[in-house]
Amino acid sequence: MTTSVGDFLRLHLAALGGIVEDEPGGLRALVPPDAAAALEVDEEVMLATDGPPPDGGLDARLGSAFLDRCVRARRARPPLAGVALPGELPRALPDDRPVLLNAVRGGPAQPRPRAPARYLAAHLRLTLQGDEVRHATLPVTVRLDDGAEVASLDLAAAYPVAVEPLRAAERAVAARTLQAAFRRAGPELLATALEAIARRARRDLLRMADYYSSLDAEMARAVDRARSPEERTRRDAKRRLLPQELEARRAQVRDRLAARLGAELVAATVVETEVDACEVPVRRRTRTTTLVLRRRAGDGVLEGPACANCRTSALHLHVCDDGLHPLCERCGRAGRLDAARCPACRPRAARTALELPVEDPTAGLRLGG
């Protein structure tokens, strides 16, 4: 563990422009003035990673304030690399793609000249917090031209290049697509952990139902055994408080087992390659639109338009009646796509809360007489 802390600090301070040398029990670092101010340390500092810090040194062990500041700074700015993929020879795009499920072609496809394209290969760290914490990694590849989520790129032949930083429009579409991918794939990746939480909730609620049903029966018998009207009134009033007590216990279980799902961008790579594309005219009823089919020159993968609802690249498409929005098979509602049914014509606010349905055996209890 000490070695990993030292390696992290060495790489982090070097990325900030500092010079780091090994010392017995830690590291000696010389960092630029702005980085030193952000880390709240002197420009030259001795970092103790193994044992107590010496005189004039700084504690950099696990749990130290300095290490926490470095981790927060690194997580706030995930590393972004740039690579390029060499292109293959141009190939003709197939005539049978994209597959139109509720529309027809309006004419022959018109090829475009080969052009460069940019992609963002991002890695999200998903965190599920309930009665325990679980993690998973979600890779997402985004086409920065329109924000479509596409198949992962094969980076085996990639070579590093200096790439242009993400523009504002690219950051906006990438953030929108990453959020959509997180909402769609997060519960699937962590389905095992969510099912474990649901099982524990069902177990606790079943035990609670058995306990309160037996307690209610016992208190009812105690009311009947009362020797005086005052005692009977007191015991009956105590029994009538059982529904409130049960509701409080149910709320405790709900709060204890509440599942909170979050995502964090841990690393990303901007990939530059070339793309062959063609424009496909499409007719839906009496209206026409144009869809773009692409083939990546780096690995030959076909890409369709972005679904107007979930942002995934789709090669089997529905087209809505009014807005002519392209929609994947899952979002296309079997082709019944007037303005009221099209999810792109009438977008709904994304649900931020994670709902975990659990059958509650205490809901049917009748307590307190």
C-alpha positions as CSV (number, residue, x, y, z in Angstrom):
1,M,0.0,0.0,0.0
2,T,2.9,2.4,0.8
3,T,4.3,1.7,-2.7
4,S,1.0,2.6,-4.4
5,V,0.7,5.8,-2.5
6,G,4.3,6.8,-3.4
7,D,3.6,5.9,-7.1
8,F,0.4,8.0,-7.1
9,L,2.1,11.0,-5.6
10,R,5.1,10.7,-7.9
11,L,2.9,10.7,-11.0
12,H,0.5,13.3,-9.8
13,L,3.2,15.8,-8.9
14,A,5.1,15.2,-12.1
15,A,1.8,15.9,-14.0
16,L,1.7,19.2,-12.2
17,G,5.1,20.1,-13.5
18,G,7.0,19.1,-10.4
19,I,10.3,17.2,-9.9
20,V,10.1,14.3,-7.5
21,E,13.0,12.3,-6.0
22,D,13.0,9.3,-3.7
23,E,14.1,9.7,-0.1
24,P,14.3,7.3,2.8
25,G,10.7,6.9,4.0
26,G,9.2,9.1,1.4
27,L,9.6,11.6,-1.4
28,R,11.2,15.0,-1.9
29,A,9.3,17.2,-4.3
30,L,9.9,20.6,-6.0
31,V,6.6,21.9,-7.4
32,P,5.7,25.1,-9.3
33,P,4.3,28.0,-7.2
34,D,0.7,27.7,-8.5
35,A,0.6,24.0,-7.8
36,A,2.1,24.5,-4.4
37,A,-0.6,27.1,-3.6
38,A,-3.3,24.7,-4.7
39,L,-1.9,21.9,-2.6
40,E,-1.3,24.2,0.4
41,V,2.4,23.3,0.7
42,D,5.7,24.9,0.2
43,E,7.4,24.7,-3.2
44,E,10.0,22.3,-1.8
45,V,8.6,19.7,0.5
46,M,9.5,16.4,2.0
47,L,6.6,13.9,1.9
48,A,6.5,11.1,4.4
49,T,4.8,8.0,2.9
50,D,6.2,5.4,5.3
51,G,6.1,6.3,9.0
52,P,5.8,9.7,10.8
53,P,7.1,12.7,9.0
54,P,10.5,14.1,10.0
55,D,11.0,17.7,11.2
56,G,9.9,20.0,8.5
57,G,8.2,17.2,6.6
58,L,4.6,16.6,5.6
59,D,2.5,13.6,6.3
60,A,1.5,12.0,3.0
61,R,0.3,8.6,4.3
62,L,-3.2,7.1,3.8
63,G,-5.8,9.2,5.5
64,S,-3.6,12.4,5.6
65,A,-5.1,15.7,4.5
66,F,-2.4,16.2,1.8
67,L,-3.1,12.9,0.2
68,D,-6.9,13.6,0.2
69,R,-6.3,17.0,-1.5
70,C,-4.2,15.3,-4.2
71,V,-6.8,12.6,-4.8
72,R,-9.6,15.3,-5.0
73,A,-7.5,17.3,-7.5
74,R,-6.8,14.2,-9.6
75,R,-10.5,13.1,-9.6
76,A,-11.6,16.6,-10.5
77,R,-9.4,16.6,-13.7
78,P,-9.4,13.0,-15.2
79,P,-6.5,12.4,-17.6
80,L,-7.2,13.0,-21.3
81,A,-4.9,11.4,-23.9
82,G,-4.9,11.8,-27.7
83,V,-4.3,9.1,-30.2
84,A,-4.9,8.6,-33.9
85,L,-5.8,5.5,-35.9
86,P,-4.4,4.8,-39.4
87,G,-7.1,4.4,-42.1
88,E,-7.7,1.4,-44.3
89,L,-8.3,1.7,-48.0
90,P,-11.8,3.1,-48.9
91,R,-14.5,0.5,-49.4
92,A,-18.0,0.9,-50.8
93,L,-20.7,1.2,-48.2
94,P,-23.4,-1.5,-48.3
95,D,-26.8,-0.8,-49.9
96,D,-28.7,-2.8,-47.3
97,R,-27.9,-0.5,-44.4
98,P,-29.4,1.2,-42.6
99,V,-32.4,-1.0,-42.3
100,L,-35.6,1.1,-42.4
101,L,-38.4,-0.4,-40.3
102,N,-41.2,2.0,-41.0
103,A,-39.9,4.1,-43.9
104,V,-38.6,3.6,-47.5
105,R,-35.6,4.9,-49.4
106,G,-36.2,8.0,-51.4
107,G,-33.4,7.5,-53.9
108,P,-29.8,6.3,-54.3
109,A,-27.3,7.0,-51.6
110,Q,-24.9,9.9,-52.2
111,P,-21.3,9.2,-51.1
112,R,-19.3,11.9,-49.2
113,P,-15.6,12.4,-49.5
114,R,-13.5,10.7,-46.8
115,A,-13.2,13.1,-43.9
116,P,-11.5,13.1,-40.4
117,A,-13.6,12.4,-37.4
118,R,-13.1,12.6,-33.6
119,Y,-14.3,10.2,-30.9
120,L,-14.1,10.2,-27.2
121,A,-13.3,6.8,-25.5
122,A,-14.4,7.4,-21.9
123,H,-14.3,5.2,-18.9
124,L,-16.9,5.8,-16.1
125,R,-16.6,4.5,-12.6
126,L,-20.0,3.5,-11.3
127,T,-20.6,3.5,-7.6
128,L,-23.6,1.9,-5.9
129,Q,-24.1,3.0,-2.3
130,G,-26.6,1.1,-0.2
131,D,-26.0,-0.9,2.9
132,E,-22.6,-1.6,1.2
133,V,-20.6,0.0,-1.6
134,R,-20.1,-1.6,-5.0
135,H,-18.1,-0.4,-8.0
136,A,-18.2,-1.2,-11.7
137,T,-16.5,0.3,-14.8
138,L,-18.5,1.4,-17.9
139,P,-16.6,2.1,-21.1
140,V,-18.5,4.5,-23.5
141,T,-17.4,5.6,-26.9
142,V,-18.9,8.9,-28.2
143,R,-18.8,10.2,-31.7
144,L,-18.1,13.9,-31.1
145,D,-19.7,15.0,-34.4
146,D,-23.3,14.4,-33.1
147,G,-22.9,12.7,-29.8
148,A,-23.8,9.2,-30.9
149,E,-22.8,6.3,-28.6
150,V,-21.0,3.9,-30.9
151,A,-19.1,0.6,-30.7
152,S,-15.8,0.6,-28.9
153,L,-12.7,1.5,-31.0
154,D,-9.9,-1.0,-31.5
155,L,-6.9,1.0,-30.3
156,A,-4.3,-1.7,-30.9
157,A,-2.8,0.2,-33.8
158,A,-3.2,3.7,-32.3
159,Y,-0.3,6.0,-31.9
160,P,-0.1,9.1,-29.7
161,V,-0.7,12.5,-31.3
162,A,-1.3,16.0,-30.0
163,V,-5.0,16.6,-30.4
164,E,-7.1,19.8,-30.2
165,P,-8.8,20.1,-26.8
166,L,-12.5,19.4,-26.7
167,R,-14.6,22.3,-28.0
168,A,-17.6,23.5,-26.1
169,A,-20.1,21.8,-28.4
170,E,-18.2,18.5,-28.2
171,R,-18.1,18.7,-24.4
172,A,-21.9,19.3,-24.4
173,V,-22.8,16.4,-26.6
174,A,-20.3,14.1,-24.8
175,A,-21.8,14.9,-21.4
176,R,-25.3,14.3,-22.7
177,T,-24.4,10.9,-24.1
178,L,-22.4,9.8,-21.1
179,Q,-25.3,10.7,-18.8
180,A,-27.7,8.7,-21.1
181,A,-25.3,5.7,-21.1
182,F,-25.0,5.8,-17.3
183,R,-28.8,5.9,-16.8
184,R,-29.3,3.0,-19.3
185,A,-26.4,0.7,-18.4
186,G,-25.7,1.5,-14.8
187,P,-28.6,-0.6,-13.3
188,E,-27.7,-3.5,-15.8
189,L,-24.0,-3.6,-14.7
190,L,-24.9,-3.5,-11.0
191,A,-27.9,-5.8,-11.3
192,T,-26.4,-8.4,-9.0
193,A,-25.8,-5.9,-6.3
194,L,-29.2,-4.4,-6.7
195,E,-30.8,-7.8,-6.5
196,A,-28.9,-8.5,-3.3
197,I,-30.3,-5.3,-1.8
198,A,-33.8,-6.3,-2.9
199,R,-33.4,-9.7,-1.2
200,R,-32.3,-8.1,2.0
201,A,-35.2,-5.7,1.9
202,R,-37.7,-8.6,1.3
203,R,-36.1,-10.6,4.1
204,D,-36.3,-7.7,6.6
205,L,-39.8,-6.8,5.7
206,L,-41.0,-10.4,6.0
207,R,-39.5,-10.6,9.5
208,M,-41.1,-7.3,10.4
209,A,-44.5,-8.5,9.2
210,D,-44.2,-11.7,11.2
211,Y,-43.1,-9.8,14.3
212,Y,-45.8,-7.2,14.2
213,S,-48.6,-9.6,13.3
214,S,-47.7,-11.8,16.3
215,L,-47.3,-8.7,18.5
216,D,-50.7,-7.4,17.5
217,A,-52.3,-10.7,18.3
218,E,-50.5,-10.8,21.7
219,M,-51.6,-7.3,22.5
220,A,-55.2,-8.1,21.5
221,R,-55.2,-11.0,24.0
222,A,-53.7,-8.7,26.6
223,V,-56.7,-6.3,26.1
224,D,-59.1,-9.1,26.7
225,R,-57.3,-10.2,29.9
226,A,-57.4,-6.7,31.4
227,R,-59.0,-6.7,34.8
228,S,-60.2,-3.1,34.9
229,P,-61.6,-0.7,32.3
230,E,-58.6,1.6,32.9
231,E,-56.1,-1.1,32.2
232,R,-58.1,-2.2,29.1
233,T,-58.2,1.4,27.8
234,R,-54.4,1.8,28.4
235,R,-53.6,-1.5,26.6
236,D,-55.9,-0.7,23.8
237,A,-54.4,2.7,23.3
238,K,-50.9,1.1,23.2
239,R,-52.1,-1.4,20.6
240,R,-53.5,1.4,18.4
241,L,-50.0,2.9,18.1
242,L,-48.7,-0.2,16.3
243,P,-49.4,1.2,12.8
244,Q,-47.3,4.3,13.5
245,E,-44.5,2.2,14.9
246,L,-44.6,-0.1,11.9
247,E,-44.5,2.9,9.5
248,A,-41.4,4.2,11.4
249,R,-39.7,0.9,11.2
250,R,-40.5,0.6,7.5
251,A,-39.0,4.0,6.9
252,Q,-35.9,2.9,8.7
253,V,-35.5,-0.1,6.4
254,R,-36.1,2.1,3.4
255,D,-33.5,4.6,4.4
256,R,-30.9,1.9,5.4
257,L,-31.3,0.0,2.1
258,A,-31.8,3.0,-0.2
259,A,-29.7,2.5,-3.4
260,R,-27.8,5.5,-4.7
261,L,-26.1,5.1,-8.0
262,G,-23.4,7.6,-9.2
263,A,-20.8,7.9,-11.9
264,E,-17.4,9.5,-12.2
265,L,-15.3,10.0,-15.3
266,V,-11.9,8.5,-14.5
267,A,-10.1,8.6,-17.9
268,A,-10.8,9.5,-21.5
269,T,-9.0,9.3,-24.8
270,V,-9.7,11.6,-27.9
271,V,-9.3,9.4,-30.9
272,E,-8.8,10.8,-34.4
273,T,-9.5,8.7,-37.5
274,E,-11.1,9.0,-40.9
275,V,-14.6,8.1,-41.9
276,D,-16.3,7.2,-45.1
277,A,-19.9,8.3,-45.3
278,C,-22.9,8.5,-47.5
279,E,-26.2,10.3,-47.4
280,V,-29.3,8.1,-47.6
281,P,-32.6,9.8,-48.6
282,V,-35.5,8.5,-46.7
283,R,-39.3,9.0,-47.2
284,R,-41.8,8.6,-44.4
285,R,-45.4,9.0,-45.7
286,T,-45.2,12.2,-47.8
287,R,-42.1,13.7,-46.1
288,T,-38.4,13.1,-46.8
289,T,-35.3,13.4,-44.7
290,T,-31.6,12.3,-45.0
291,L,-29.8,9.8,-42.9
292,V,-26.0,9.4,-42.8
293,L,-24.3,6.0,-42.8
294,R,-20.6,6.0,-41.8
295,R,-17.8,3.5,-41.9
296,R,-14.8,4.0,-39.7
297,A,-11.6,3.8,-41.7
298,G,-9.6,2.6,-38.7
299,D,-11.5,-0.7,-38.1
300,G,-14.2,-0.8,-40.7
301,V,-17.1,-0.7,-38.2
302,L,-20.4,0.6,-39.7
303,E,-22.2,3.4,-37.8
304,G,-25.7,4.7,-38.2
305,P,-27.4,7.9,-37.1
306,A,-27.8,8.7,-33.4
307,C,-31.1,7.7,-32.0
308,A,-32.9,10.9,-31.1
309,N,-34.0,9.5,-27.8
310,C,-31.2,7.3,-26.2
311,R,-28.3,8.6,-28.4
312,T,-27.1,5.2,-29.4
313,S,-25.9,4.6,-33.0
314,A,-28.5,2.5,-34.7
315,L,-28.5,0.6,-38.0
316,H,-32.1,-0.6,-37.7
317,L,-34.3,2.5,-37.6
318,H,-37.8,3.9,-37.2
319,V,-38.6,7.4,-38.4
320,C,-41.2,9.4,-36.6
321,D,-44.2,10.9,-38.5
322,D,-43.8,14.6,-37.7
323,G,-40.2,15.5,-36.8
324,L,-38.7,12.6,-38.9
325,H,-36.5,11.8,-35.9
326,P,-34.4,8.6,-36.3
327,L,-35.1,6.1,-33.5
328,C,-33.6,2.7,-32.6
329,E,-35.8,-0.4,-32.3
330,R,-36.2,0.0,-28.6
331,C,-37.3,3.6,-28.7
332,G,-39.3,3.3,-31.9
333,R,-42.5,1.8,-30.3
334,A,-43.0,-0.6,-33.2
335,G,-43.4,2.2,-35.7
336,R,-46.4,4.0,-34.1
337,L,-44.7,7.3,-34.0
338,D,-47.1,10.3,-34.2
339,A,-46.1,13.4,-32.3
340,A,-47.8,12.1,-29.1
341,R,-45.8,8.8,-29.1
342,C,-42.4,9.9,-30.4
343,P,-40.0,10.3,-27.4
344,A,-38.0,12.9,-29.3
345,C,-41.0,15.1,-30.2
346,R,-42.1,15.1,-26.6
347,P,-39.0,14.5,-24.5
348,R,-39.6,13.5,-20.9
349,A,-37.4,14.6,-18.0
350,A,-34.9,12.0,-17.1
351,R,-35.5,10.2,-13.8
352,T,-32.7,10.9,-11.4
353,A,-33.9,8.6,-8.6
354,L,-33.1,4.9,-8.8
355,E,-36.3,2.9,-8.0
356,L,-35.9,-0.6,-6.7
357,P,-39.3,-2.2,-6.5
358,V,-39.7,-4.7,-3.6
359,E,-42.9,-6.5,-2.5
360,D,-43.8,-5.3,0.9
361,P,-45.6,-7.9,3.1
362,T,-46.2,-5.4,5.8
363,A,-48.5,-3.3,3.5
364,G,-51.4,-5.7,4.0
365,L,-51.2,-5.8,7.8
366,R,-54.2,-4.5,9.7
367,L,-52.9,-3.6,13.1
368,G,-54.4,-2.0,16.2
369,G,-57.9,-3.4,15.8
